[in-house]
């Protein structure tokens, strides 16, 4: 394998792994979907302006608050819990 081919493979792997993790808002949306019995597309997530790492989820007439802190290295996602 030439140096150029190795570089292309390395770049492709780097791009794939860089895009394979979730944001806190995505994790909250997914968990809120289960907790609120509401489709993910109907849930809106916004960060709490007063508390860093805290997110508000609204959907299907229900609300929930989540705290995110830490990192789940296996799933490549933040750890978020209902508050």
PyMOL commands that set and color helices and strands:
alter all, ss='L'
color gray80, all
select helices_A, chain A and resi 3-18+24-35+40-42
alter helices_A, ss='H'
color red, helices_A
select strands_A, chain A and resi 44-47+54-59+62-72+77-82
alter strands_A, ss='S'
color yellow, strands_A
deselect
rebuild
show_as cartoon
